[in-house]
């Protein structure tokens, strides 16, 4: 099993990461990526330790592999997989959204249904074999793969074929004996600078004229001609771990991927100009359900952490006996419990698909996903209400706790009964990093759009998986049991 140090050693490979108008010379040493590098390395060390029960024997490679990447073929497999996912999520308290188990879960779904990736008539290349072999590579090497599966926001009114300008979205320019040549851009490769590989495809529905953009492939992060444009990093501006305890550890860098006529070797191509396969890869394989089951497991851990911060704040402030405060804590508990309960229900209602893969119950899974854009902001708002102005009276930095000029006043005026100044400041600095820092703002936006625009999540995933047809059939049977003529006869 790969260790954290082996992961760190792999980062200095010449990848093209763009930051502040320059190419980052060495991602493995640049301070902007220090916190997230260390966190991911810790995850690998946790998985490498047999005592943590995160390993299993994978039949695909006839050897040990990380449970978070496994294909669940029984209820017991599904339960073991969730425990492994939660083991990692608990280490990050749910604040690393694109840890290696997220996209790895999608590939477990892909590999369990290789038939979906078979080429169009006349194209006899072994795309189905490619997807299976790539999954085996993930298992064997314990790879950290992220994805870029959304077109750039150039126009939301049309698809890529209707845009002014050629290949603004990544697409196939031409084919060669070695592979396809791709050009364009794609978003949003969260964690890209510190990953091993990037999976590129398009989850947004495409039109019949978008065939050149109907592709799916994976490349090493160091691939020549492939560039990563980072949003502004937050960790590098965090004054200390004490002042920004979440930012300094868990700041994942969201990335716009740019491809300058990049060669994708044929053995790394999974879909090539195939609109049907592009539509089927996520939803006919169970990949979307497995990936989002991982996401909801992580979100549950994160919401519990936020709830713990809220409870601790009321204890320190001495407000936890006030009925109105207890009501807010109760509402927060209900929000968290609803997500966790849906997660449990999805596991309990899991059923094998046509290839014998146990897929979490979609009704419960997509039901809670449909409310994510409301539950997360509500949890944050409750915490805001409970901390009040306490996050505004904090010292400017941890230096105020040490300086002879400022320490006395801070200790005298910033404390609570039975709670020393340092402990109170520490807690409220954490609360600010949950609700008010740039890191916090990014996470609110991130959770709002985690599975796509809310109208898509509710109007497509939740609506289609609820089972309205069965319910309406029951209603029609009830309505058919009486009529106006019955009243007339009476």
The 8 nearest C-alpha neighbors of each residue, nearest first, counted from 0:
[[1, 47, 2, 64, 141, 63, 46, 140],
 [0, 2, 141, 47, 5, 43, 3, 140],
 [3, 1, 44, 5, 43, 4, 47, 6],
 [2, 4, 40, 43, 6, 44, 5, 41],
 [3, 5, 7, 6, 2, 8, 40, 44],
 [6, 4, 8, 2, 3, 7, 1, 9],
 [5, 7, 3, 4, 9, 8, 40, 2],
 [8, 6, 4, 9, 5, 10, 3, 27],
 [7, 9, 5, 6, 10, 4, 11, 27],
 [8, 10, 6, 7, 11, 5, 12, 195],
 [11, 9, 27, 12, 8, 7, 26, 193],
 [12, 10, 25, 27, 9, 13, 26, 8],
 [11, 13, 10, 14, 221, 9, 25, 220],
 [14, 12, 221, 11, 15, 25, 24, 10],
 [13, 15, 221, 12, 220, 16, 222, 11],
 [16, 14, 226, 22, 227, 17, 13, 221],
 [15, 17, 227, 23, 22, 226, 14, 228],
 [18, 16, 22, 228, 21, 227, 23, 229],
 [17, 19, 21, 20, 229, 22, 23, 16],
 [20, 18, 21, 17, 231, 22, 229, 23],
 [21, 19, 18, 17, 22, 228, 23, 16],
 [20, 22, 18, 19, 17, 23, 16, 24],
 [21, 23, 17, 16, 24, 15, 18, 20],
 [24, 22, 16, 25, 17, 21, 26, 18],
 [23, 25, 22, 26, 13, 29, 16, 15],
 [26, 24, 27, 11, 28, 23, 29, 13],
 [27, 25, 29, 28, 10, 11, 23, 24],
 [26, 28, 10, 25, 11, 29, 7, 8],
 [27, 29, 26, 25, 30, 33, 32, 11],
 [28, 30, 26, 31, 32, 27, 25, 33],
 [31, 29, 33, 32, 235, 28, 34, 234],
 [32, 30, 235, 29, 33, 234, 232, 34],
 [33, 31, 30, 35, 34, 36, 29, 26],
 [34, 32, 30, 36, 35, 31, 37, 29],
 [35, 33, 248, 37, 36, 247, 32, 38],
 [34, 36, 38, 249, 37, 248, 32, 33],
 [37, 35, 33, 39, 34, 38, 32, 40],
 [36, 38, 40, 34, 35, 39, 41, 33],
 [37, 39, 35, 41, 40, 36, 34, 42],
 [40, 38, 42, 41, 36, 37, 35, 43],
 [41, 39, 3, 37, 43, 42, 38, 36],
 [40, 42, 44, 38, 39, 43, 3, 37],
 [43, 41, 39, 45, 40, 44, 87, 46],
 [42, 44, 3, 46, 40, 45, 2, 41],
 [43, 45, 47, 41, 3, 2, 46, 42],
 [46, 44, 42, 43, 48, 47, 41, 51],
 [45, 47, 43, 53, 44, 48, 42, 51],
 [48, 46, 44, 0, 45, 2, 43, 49],
 [47, 49, 50, 45, 46, 51, 44, 52],
 [50, 48, 51, 52, 47, 54, 53, 46],
 [49, 51, 48, 52, 53, 45, 47, 46],
 [50, 52, 49, 53, 48, 45, 46, 86],
 [53, 51, 50, 49, 54, 83, 46, 48],
 [52, 54, 66, 46, 83, 51, 65, 49],
 [55, 53, 65, 66, 64, 52, 63, 49],
 [56, 54, 63, 64, 66, 57, 65, 53],
 [55, 57, 63, 62, 64, 58, 61, 54],
 [58, 56, 59, 61, 62, 60, 63, 64],
 [57, 59, 61, 60, 56, 62, 63, 55],
 [58, 60, 57, 61, 135, 62, 138, 134],
 [61, 59, 62, 58, 57, 135, 139, 138],
 [62, 60, 58, 57, 59, 56, 63, 64],
 [61, 63, 56, 60, 57, 64, 58, 139],
 [64, 62, 56, 55, 57, 54, 65, 61],
 [63, 65, 138, 54, 55, 57, 56, 66],
 [64, 66, 54, 67, 68, 53, 55, 141],
 [67, 65, 69, 54, 53, 68, 80, 55],
 [66, 68, 100, 65, 80, 69, 84, 83],
 [69, 67, 66, 103, 104, 65, 107, 100],
 [70, 68, 66, 67, 71, 107, 80, 65],
 [69, 71, 107, 72, 68, 356, 108, 111],
 [72, 70, 76, 77, 357, 73, 356, 69],
 [73, 71, 356, 357, 355, 76, 70, 74],
 [72, 74, 76, 75, 71, 357, 77, 356],
 [75, 73, 77, 76, 78, 357, 72, 71],
 [74, 76, 78, 73, 77, 79, 71, 72],
 [77, 75, 71, 73, 79, 74, 78, 80],
 [76, 78, 71, 80, 74, 75, 79, 81],
 [77, 79, 75, 81, 80, 76, 74, 82],
 [80, 78, 82, 76, 81, 77, 75, 83],
 [79, 81, 77, 83, 78, 82, 67, 66],
 [80, 82, 84, 78, 83, 79, 85, 77],
 [83, 81, 85, 79, 80, 84, 86, 78],
 [84, 82, 86, 80, 81, 85, 53, 67],
 [85, 83, 81, 86, 82, 87, 67, 88],
 [84, 86, 88, 82, 87, 83, 89, 81],
 [87, 85, 83, 89, 84, 88, 82, 90],
 [86, 88, 90, 85, 89, 84, 42, 83],
 [89, 87, 85, 93, 91, 90, 297, 86],
 [88, 90, 92, 86, 91, 87, 85, 300],
 [89, 91, 87, 88, 92, 86, 42, 93],
 [90, 92, 93, 88, 89, 94, 95, 87],
 [93, 91, 89, 301, 90, 88, 94, 300],
 [92, 94, 301, 88, 297, 91, 300, 95],
 [93, 95, 92, 91, 96, 249, 301, 245],
 [96, 94, 93, 97, 98, 249, 91, 251],
 [95, 97, 98, 94, 93, 294, 297, 101],
 [98, 96, 101, 95, 99, 189, 190, 145],
 [97, 99, 100, 96, 95, 101, 39, 143],
 [100, 98, 143, 101, 144, 103, 102, 97],
 [101, 99, 103, 67, 98, 104, 102, 68],
 [102, 100, 103, 104, 99, 290, 97, 98],
 [101, 103, 105, 104, 145, 100, 144, 99],
 [102, 104, 100, 106, 101, 105, 68, 99],
 [105, 103, 290, 107, 102, 101, 106, 68],
 [104, 106, 286, 102, 290, 108, 103, 107],
 [105, 107, 109, 103, 108, 104, 110, 134],
 [108, 106, 104, 70, 110, 105, 109, 68],
 [107, 109, 286, 105, 106, 285, 111, 284],
 [108, 110, 106, 112, 111, 107, 284, 286],
 [111, 109, 131, 112, 107, 113, 108, 106],
 [110, 112, 108, 109, 113, 107, 284, 354],
 [113, 111, 110, 114, 284, 109, 115, 108],
 [112, 114, 127, 115, 110, 116, 111, 109],
 [113, 115, 116, 112, 117, 127, 111, 126],
 [116, 114, 113, 117, 112, 276, 280, 279],
 [117, 115, 127, 114, 113, 126, 276, 118],
 [116, 118, 127, 114, 115, 126, 119, 125],
 [119, 117, 122, 116, 123, 120, 126, 124],
 [118, 120, 122, 121, 273, 117, 123, 272],
 [121, 119, 122, 118, 123, 117, 273, 124],
 [120, 122, 123, 119, 118, 124, 117, 273],
 [123, 121, 120, 119, 118, 124, 125, 117],
 [122, 124, 121, 125, 118, 120, 119, 117],
 [125, 123, 122, 126, 118, 265, 117, 127],
 [124, 126, 128, 127, 129, 123, 117, 118],
 [125, 127, 269, 129, 128, 117, 116, 124],
 [128, 126, 113, 116, 129, 117, 130, 125],
 [127, 129, 131, 125, 126, 130, 132, 113],
 [128, 130, 126, 132, 127, 131, 266, 133],
 [131, 129, 133, 127, 128, 132, 110, 269],
 [132, 130, 110, 134, 128, 133, 129, 135],
 [131, 133, 135, 129, 134, 130, 128, 136],
 [134, 132, 136, 130, 135, 131, 129, 137],
 [133, 135, 137, 131, 136, 132, 106, 130],
 [134, 136, 132, 138, 133, 137, 139, 131],
 [135, 137, 133, 139, 134, 138, 140, 132],
 [138, 136, 142, 134, 141, 135, 140, 139],
 [139, 137, 135, 141, 136, 64, 140, 134],
 [138, 140, 136, 137, 141, 135, 64, 60],
 [139, 141, 142, 137, 138, 136, 1, 0],
 [142, 140, 137, 138, 139, 1, 65, 143],
 [143, 141, 137, 140, 144, 195, 99, 138],
 [142, 144, 99, 195, 194, 196, 145, 141],
 [145, 143, 196, 197, 195, 194, 99, 142],
 [146, 144, 197, 102, 188, 198, 191, 196],
 [145, 147, 198, 188, 197, 199, 148, 144],
 [146, 148, 188, 186, 187, 199, 185, 149],
 [149, 147, 201, 200, 202, 199, 146, 186],
 [148, 150, 186, 201, 185, 147, 202, 151],
 [151, 149, 185, 168, 186, 152, 148, 201],
 [150, 152, 185, 153, 186, 168, 149, 184],
 [153, 151, 154, 150, 155, 186, 149, 185],
 [152, 154, 151, 155, 162, 150, 167, 159],
 [155, 153, 156, 152, 157, 162, 158, 151],
 [154, 156, 157, 152, 153, 158, 151, 150],
 [155, 157, 154, 158, 153, 161, 162, 152],
 [158, 156, 155, 161, 154, 159, 162, 160],
 [157, 159, 160, 161, 205, 162, 206, 156],
 [158, 160, 161, 162, 168, 209, 157, 167],
 [159, 161, 209, 158, 162, 208, 157, 165],
 [162, 160, 159, 158, 157, 163, 208, 209],
 [163, 161, 159, 160, 164, 158, 157, 154],
 [162, 164, 161, 165, 160, 167, 159, 166],
 [163, 165, 162, 167, 166, 161, 160, 159],
 [164, 166, 167, 163, 162, 160, 183, 168],
 [167, 165, 183, 168, 169, 170, 182, 164],
 [166, 168, 183, 165, 184, 169, 164, 159],
 [169, 167, 183, 184, 166, 150, 185, 159],
 [170, 168, 183, 184, 182, 166, 185, 167],
 [169, 171, 212, 211, 181, 182, 166, 168],
 [170, 172, 181, 211, 173, 180, 179, 212],
 [173, 171, 181, 180, 170, 182, 174, 179],
 [174, 172, 180, 171, 179, 175, 181, 178],
 [173, 175, 179, 178, 180, 176, 172, 171],
 [176, 174, 178, 177, 179, 173, 180, 262],
 [175, 177, 178, 174, 179, 265, 264, 173],
 [178, 176, 175, 264, 265, 179, 262, 263],
 [177, 179, 264, 265, 175, 263, 176, 174],
 [178, 180, 174, 263, 262, 175, 173, 181],
 [179, 181, 262, 261, 173, 260, 172, 171],
 [182, 180, 171, 260, 261, 170, 172, 179],
 [181, 183, 260, 258, 169, 259, 170, 166],
 [184, 182, 169, 167, 168, 166, 258, 257],
 [185, 183, 257, 169, 168, 256, 167, 258],
 [184, 186, 150, 256, 151, 147, 149, 168],
 [187, 185, 255, 147, 149, 151, 188, 150],
 [186, 188, 147, 254, 255, 189, 253, 149],
 [189, 187, 147, 254, 146, 191, 253, 186],
 [190, 188, 253, 191, 252, 254, 187, 251],
 [189, 191, 251, 252, 192, 193, 253, 188],
 [190, 192, 188, 194, 189, 193, 145, 254],
 [193, 191, 190, 194, 16, 26, 227, 252],
 [194, 192, 191, 190, 36, 10, 195, 26],
 [195, 193, 143, 191, 196, 192, 144, 190],
 [194, 196, 143, 220, 144, 219, 142, 193],
 [195, 197, 219, 144, 220, 218, 194, 145],
 [196, 198, 145, 146, 217, 144, 218, 220],
 [197, 199, 217, 146, 216, 145, 147, 218],
 [200, 198, 147, 216, 215, 146, 148, 217],
 [199, 201, 215, 148, 214, 147, 216, 202],
 [202, 200, 148, 203, 149, 150, 213, 199],
 [201, 203, 148, 204, 149, 200, 278, 277],
 [202, 204, 201, 205, 149, 150, 148, 278],
 [205, 203, 202, 206, 278, 201, 158, 277],
 [206, 204, 209, 203, 158, 207, 274, 213],
 [205, 207, 209, 208, 204, 158, 210, 160],
 [206, 208, 209, 210, 205, 274, 160, 213],
 [209, 207, 206, 210, 160, 205, 211, 161],
 [210, 208, 206, 160, 207, 212, 211, 205],
 [209, 211, 272, 213, 212, 208, 274, 207],
 [212, 210, 171, 170, 272, 209, 213, 214],
 [211, 213, 170, 210, 209, 214, 169, 171],
 [214, 212, 272, 210, 274, 273, 211, 277],
 [213, 215, 270, 271, 272, 212, 200, 216],
 [214, 216, 200, 270, 269, 199, 268, 271],
 [215, 217, 268, 269, 199, 267, 198, 200],
 [218, 216, 198, 197, 267, 199, 196, 219],
 [217, 219, 196, 197, 220, 222, 198, 216],
 [220, 218, 196, 221, 222, 195, 197, 217],
 [219, 221, 196, 195, 222, 14, 197, 218],
 [220, 222, 14, 219, 13, 12, 223, 15],
 [221, 223, 219, 220, 225, 224, 218, 14],
 [224, 222, 225, 221, 261, 14, 15, 226],
 [223, 225, 259, 261, 258, 226, 222, 260],
 [226, 224, 258, 223, 222, 257, 259, 261],
 [225, 227, 15, 257, 256, 16, 224, 258],
 [226, 228, 16, 256, 254, 255, 17, 229],
 [227, 229, 17, 255, 254, 16, 256, 226],
 [230, 228, 254, 253, 18, 252, 17, 227],
 [229, 231, 253, 232, 254, 252, 228, 18],
 [230, 232, 229, 233, 18, 252, 19, 253],
 [233, 231, 234, 230, 235, 31, 252, 250],
 [232, 234, 236, 235, 231, 237, 438, 246],
 [235, 233, 247, 237, 246, 236, 232, 31],
 [234, 236, 31, 233, 237, 30, 232, 247],
 [237, 235, 234, 233, 238, 232, 31, 239],
 [238, 236, 234, 239, 235, 243, 247, 233],
 [239, 237, 236, 242, 243, 240, 396, 235],
 [240, 238, 242, 241, 237, 243, 247, 397],
 [239, 241, 244, 243, 242, 247, 238, 237],
 [242, 240, 239, 244, 243, 397, 425, 428],
 [241, 243, 239, 240, 428, 396, 244, 397],
 [244, 242, 240, 246, 245, 241, 247, 237],
 [243, 245, 240, 241, 247, 246, 242, 429],
 [246, 244, 248, 247, 243, 249, 432, 429],
 [247, 245, 250, 243, 234, 248, 249, 438],
 [246, 248, 234, 245, 34, 244, 240, 243],
 [249, 247, 34, 245, 246, 35, 250, 38],
 [248, 250, 35, 246, 245, 95, 251, 247],
 [249, 251, 246, 234, 35, 248, 252, 247],
 [252, 250, 190, 249, 189, 253, 35, 95],
 [251, 253, 190, 189, 229, 254, 250, 230],
 [254, 252, 189, 188, 229, 230, 190, 187],
 [253, 255, 229, 188, 228, 187, 227, 189],
 [256, 254, 186, 228, 187, 227, 185, 188],
 [255, 257, 227, 185, 184, 226, 186, 254],
 [258, 256, 184, 226, 225, 183, 227, 255],
 [257, 259, 225, 182, 183, 261, 224, 260],
 [258, 260, 224, 182, 261, 225, 257, 183],
 [261, 259, 182, 181, 180, 258, 262, 224],
 [260, 262, 181, 180, 224, 259, 258, 263],
 [263, 261, 180, 179, 264, 178, 260, 181],
 [262, 264, 179, 178, 180, 261, 265, 267],
 [265, 263, 178, 266, 267, 177, 262, 179],
 [264, 266, 178, 268, 267, 177, 263, 179],
 [265, 267, 264, 129, 268, 126, 269, 178],
 [268, 266, 265, 264, 216, 217, 129, 263],
 [267, 269, 216, 265, 266, 270, 215, 126],
 [268, 270, 126, 215, 216, 130, 129, 116],
 [271, 269, 215, 214, 268, 273, 116, 272],
 [270, 272, 214, 273, 213, 269, 215, 268],
 [273, 271, 213, 210, 211, 214, 274, 270],
 [272, 274, 271, 213, 276, 275, 277, 270],
 [275, 273, 277, 213, 276, 210, 278, 272],
 [274, 276, 278, 277, 273, 279, 213, 280],
 [277, 275, 279, 278, 273, 274, 280, 116],
 [276, 278, 274, 275, 279, 280, 213, 273],
 [279, 277, 275, 276, 280, 274, 281, 204],
 [278, 280, 276, 283, 277, 282, 281, 275],
 [281, 279, 277, 276, 278, 282, 283, 284],
 [282, 280, 287, 286, 279, 284, 283, 285],
 [281, 283, 284, 279, 285, 287, 280, 286],
 [284, 282, 279, 285, 280, 281, 115, 286],
 [283, 285, 286, 108, 112, 282, 109, 281],
 [284, 286, 108, 288, 287, 282, 283, 289],
 [287, 285, 108, 105, 289, 281, 284, 288],
 [286, 288, 281, 290, 285, 289, 282, 291],
 [287, 289, 291, 285, 286, 290, 292, 359],
 [290, 288, 292, 286, 291, 287, 104, 285],
 [291, 289, 104, 105, 287, 293, 292, 288],
 [290, 292, 294, 293, 288, 289, 295, 287],
 [291, 293, 289, 295, 294, 290, 288, 296],
 [292, 294, 296, 291, 290, 295, 101, 297],
 [295, 293, 291, 297, 292, 296, 298, 290],
 [294, 296, 298, 292, 297, 293, 299, 291],
 [297, 295, 293, 299, 294, 298, 292, 85],
 [296, 298, 93, 294, 300, 295, 88, 299],
 [299, 297, 295, 301, 300, 296, 93, 302],
 [298, 300, 302, 296, 301, 297, 339, 295],
 [301, 299, 303, 297, 93, 298, 302, 92],
 [300, 302, 93, 298, 304, 92, 299, 303],
 [303, 301, 305, 299, 304, 300, 335, 298],
 [302, 304, 306, 300, 301, 305, 307, 299],
 [303, 305, 307, 301, 302, 306, 92, 300],
 [306, 304, 302, 308, 307, 303, 309, 301],
 [307, 305, 303, 309, 304, 308, 302, 310],
 [306, 308, 304, 310, 309, 305, 311, 303],
 [309, 307, 305, 311, 306, 310, 312, 304],
 [310, 308, 306, 312, 307, 382, 311, 305],
 [309, 311, 307, 313, 312, 308, 306, 314],
 [310, 312, 314, 308, 313, 309, 307, 315],
 [313, 311, 315, 309, 314, 310, 316, 308],
 [314, 312, 319, 316, 318, 310, 311, 315],
 [313, 315, 317, 311, 312, 316, 319, 310],
 [316, 314, 312, 317, 313, 311, 415, 418],
 [317, 315, 313, 318, 314, 312, 415, 319],
 [316, 318, 314, 315, 319, 313, 320, 416],
 [319, 317, 313, 316, 320, 321, 314, 324],
 [318, 320, 313, 321, 314, 317, 324, 325],
 [319, 321, 318, 322, 325, 324, 317, 313],
 [320, 322, 324, 319, 323, 318, 325, 326],
 [323, 321, 325, 324, 326, 320, 319, 327],
 [324, 322, 326, 325, 321, 327, 320, 328],
 [325, 323, 327, 326, 321, 322, 319, 328],
 [324, 326, 328, 322, 327, 323, 329, 319],
 [325, 327, 329, 323, 324, 328, 322, 330],
 [328, 326, 330, 324, 329, 325, 331, 323],
 [329, 327, 325, 331, 326, 330, 332, 324],
 [330, 328, 326, 332, 327, 331, 325, 333],
 [331, 329, 333, 327, 332, 328, 326, 334],
 [330, 332, 328, 334, 333, 329, 378, 327],
 [331, 333, 329, 335, 330, 334, 336, 328],
 [334, 332, 330, 336, 331, 335, 337, 329],
 [335, 333, 331, 337, 332, 336, 374, 330],
 [336, 334, 332, 338, 337, 333, 302, 331],
 [335, 337, 339, 333, 338, 334, 340, 332],
 [338, 336, 340, 334, 335, 339, 333, 341],
 [339, 337, 341, 336, 335, 340, 367, 299],
 [338, 340, 336, 342, 341, 337, 299, 343],
 [341, 339, 343, 337, 342, 338, 336, 344],
 [342, 340, 344, 363, 338, 343, 339, 345],
 [341, 343, 339, 345, 340, 344, 338, 346],
 [342, 344, 340, 346, 341, 345, 347, 339],
 [343, 345, 341, 347, 346, 342, 348, 340],
 [346, 344, 360, 359, 342, 363, 348, 343],
 [345, 347, 343, 359, 349, 344, 348, 342],
 [346, 348, 344, 345, 349, 343, 360, 359],
 [349, 347, 360, 345, 346, 344, 350, 359],
 [350, 348, 359, 360, 346, 358, 347, 357],
 [349, 351, 357, 358, 348, 352, 359, 360],
 [352, 350, 357, 355, 356, 358, 353, 349],
 [351, 353, 355, 356, 354, 357, 350, 358],
 [352, 354, 355, 351, 356, 112, 284, 357],
 [355, 353, 352, 356, 111, 112, 351, 357],
 [354, 356, 351, 352, 353, 72, 357, 73],
 [357, 355, 72, 351, 352, 354, 71, 358],
 [358, 356, 351, 350, 72, 71, 349, 73],
 [357, 359, 349, 350, 351, 356, 285, 360],
 [360, 358, 349, 345, 346, 361, 348, 357],
 [361, 359, 345, 349, 348, 362, 363, 364],
 [360, 362, 364, 363, 365, 464, 359, 345],
 [361, 363, 465, 464, 364, 365, 360, 366],
 [362, 364, 366, 345, 341, 361, 365, 360],
 [365, 363, 361, 366, 345, 362, 367, 360],
 [366, 364, 368, 461, 367, 362, 361, 363],
 [365, 367, 363, 461, 369, 364, 368, 362],
 [366, 368, 369, 370, 365, 364, 338, 341],
 [369, 367, 365, 371, 370, 366, 364, 456],
 [368, 370, 457, 367, 366, 456, 461, 371],
 [369, 371, 367, 373, 368, 372, 374, 366],
 [372, 370, 374, 368, 373, 369, 375, 367],
 [371, 373, 447, 370, 374, 375, 453, 446],
 [374, 372, 371, 370, 376, 375, 377, 447],
 [375, 373, 371, 377, 376, 370, 372, 378],
 [374, 376, 378, 377, 373, 371, 372, 379],
 [377, 375, 379, 378, 373, 374, 380, 443],
 [376, 378, 380, 374, 375, 379, 373, 381],
 [379, 377, 375, 381, 380, 376, 331, 374],
 [378, 380, 376, 382, 377, 381, 383, 434],
 [381, 379, 383, 377, 382, 378, 376, 384],
 [380, 382, 384, 378, 383, 379, 377, 385],
 [381, 383, 385, 379, 380, 384, 309, 386],
 [384, 382, 380, 381, 386, 385, 387, 379],
 [385, 383, 381, 387, 382, 386, 380, 327],
 [384, 386, 382, 383, 387, 381, 309, 313],
 [385, 387, 383, 389, 384, 382, 388, 312],
 [388, 386, 384, 389, 385, 383, 390, 391],
 [387, 389, 391, 390, 386, 392, 383, 384],
 [388, 390, 391, 387, 386, 392, 427, 393],
 [389, 391, 388, 427, 392, 393, 431, 386],
 [392, 390, 388, 389, 393, 387, 394, 431],
 [393, 391, 389, 390, 394, 388, 413, 395],
 [392, 394, 391, 390, 395, 424, 389, 428],
 [395, 393, 396, 399, 392, 397, 409, 424],
 [394, 396, 393, 399, 397, 398, 242, 392],
 [397, 395, 398, 394, 399, 242, 238, 400],
 [396, 398, 399, 400, 242, 241, 401, 395],
 [397, 399, 401, 396, 400, 402, 395, 394],
 [400, 398, 397, 405, 402, 401, 406, 396],
 [401, 399, 406, 398, 397, 402, 409, 405],
 [402, 400, 398, 399, 406, 403, 397, 405],
 [401, 403, 404, 399, 405, 406, 398, 400],
 [402, 404, 406, 405, 401, 407, 399, 400],
 [403, 405, 402, 406, 407, 399, 408, 401],
 [406, 404, 399, 402, 403, 407, 408, 409],
 [407, 405, 400, 409, 402, 403, 408, 399],
 [408, 406, 410, 409, 405, 411, 403, 404],
 [407, 409, 411, 410, 406, 405, 412, 413],
 [408, 410, 406, 413, 412, 411, 407, 405],
 [409, 411, 420, 407, 408, 413, 412, 406],
 [412, 410, 408, 409, 413, 407, 414, 420],
 [411, 413, 409, 410, 408, 414, 420, 407],
 [414, 412, 409, 420, 410, 411, 415, 423],
 [413, 415, 420, 419, 423, 412, 418, 410],
 [414, 416, 418, 417, 315, 316, 419, 423],
 [417, 415, 418, 414, 315, 419, 317, 316],
 [416, 418, 415, 419, 414, 315, 420, 422],
 [417, 419, 415, 416, 414, 422, 423, 420],
 [420, 418, 414, 422, 421, 423, 417, 415],
 [419, 421, 414, 410, 423, 413, 422, 424],
 [420, 422, 424, 423, 419, 425, 400, 410],
 [423, 421, 425, 419, 420, 424, 426, 418],
 [424, 422, 426, 420, 425, 421, 414, 427],
 [425, 423, 421, 427, 426, 422, 428, 420],
 [424, 426, 422, 428, 423, 427, 421, 429],
 [427, 425, 429, 423, 428, 424, 422, 430],
 [426, 428, 430, 429, 424, 425, 390, 431],
 [429, 427, 431, 425, 430, 426, 242, 424],
 [428, 430, 432, 426, 427, 431, 244, 425],
 [429, 431, 427, 433, 432, 428, 426, 434],
 [432, 430, 435, 428, 434, 433, 429, 390],
 [431, 433, 436, 429, 430, 439, 434, 435],
 [434, 432, 430, 439, 431, 435, 429, 436],
 [435, 433, 431, 439, 432, 379, 430, 436],
 [436, 434, 431, 439, 432, 433, 440, 437],
 [435, 437, 439, 432, 438, 431, 440, 434],
 [438, 436, 440, 439, 441, 435, 233, 432],
 [437, 439, 441, 436, 440, 246, 442, 233],
 [440, 438, 436, 433, 442, 434, 437, 441],
 [441, 439, 437, 443, 442, 438, 436, 444],
 [440, 442, 438, 444, 439, 443, 445, 437],
 [443, 441, 445, 439, 440, 444, 446, 438],
 [442, 444, 440, 445, 446, 441, 447, 439],
 [445, 443, 447, 441, 442, 446, 440, 448],
 [444, 446, 442, 443, 447, 448, 449, 441],
 [445, 447, 449, 443, 448, 444, 442, 372],
 [448, 446, 372, 444, 445, 449, 443, 371],
 [449, 447, 451, 452, 446, 445, 450, 444],
 [448, 450, 446, 445, 451, 447, 452, 444],
 [451, 449, 448, 456, 452, 368, 291, 453],
 [452, 450, 448, 449, 453, 456, 455, 447],
 [451, 453, 448, 455, 454, 456, 450, 447],
 [454, 452, 456, 455, 457, 451, 372, 448],
 [453, 455, 457, 458, 452, 456, 459, 451],
 [456, 454, 458, 452, 459, 453, 457, 451],
 [455, 457, 453, 460, 369, 459, 454, 458],
 [458, 456, 369, 461, 454, 455, 459, 460],
 [459, 457, 455, 462, 454, 456, 461, 460],
 [460, 458, 455, 462, 456, 457, 463, 461],
 [459, 461, 456, 463, 462, 457, 365, 464],
 [462, 460, 457, 365, 366, 464, 463, 369],
 [461, 463, 458, 459, 465, 464, 460, 457],
 [464, 462, 460, 461, 459, 465, 466, 458],
 [463, 465, 362, 461, 462, 466, 361, 460],
 [464, 466, 362, 462, 463, 467, 461, 366],
 [467, 465, 468, 464, 469, 470, 463, 362],
 [466, 468, 470, 469, 465, 471, 463, 462],
 [469, 467, 471, 470, 466, 472, 473, 465],
 [470, 468, 472, 471, 467, 466, 473, 474],
 [469, 471, 467, 473, 472, 468, 474, 466],
 [470, 472, 474, 468, 473, 469, 467, 475],
 [473, 471, 475, 469, 474, 470, 468, 476],
 [474, 472, 476, 470, 471, 475, 469, 477],
 [473, 475, 471, 477, 472, 476, 478, 470],
 [476, 474, 478, 472, 477, 473, 479, 471],
 [475, 477, 479, 473, 474, 478, 472, 480],
 [476, 478, 474, 480, 475, 479, 473, 481],
 [479, 477, 475, 480, 476, 474, 481, 482],
 [480, 478, 476, 477, 481, 475, 482, 474],
 [479, 481, 477, 478, 476, 482, 475, 485],
 [482, 480, 479, 478, 485, 483, 477, 484],
 [483, 481, 484, 485, 480, 479, 486, 478],
 [482, 484, 485, 486, 487, 481, 488, 489],
 [485, 483, 487, 486, 482, 488, 481, 489],
 [484, 486, 488, 483, 487, 482, 489, 481],
 [487, 485, 489, 484, 483, 488, 482, 481],
 [488, 486, 484, 489, 485, 483, 482, 481],
 [487, 489, 485, 486, 484, 483, 482, 481],
 [488, 486, 487, 485, 484, 483, 482, 481]]
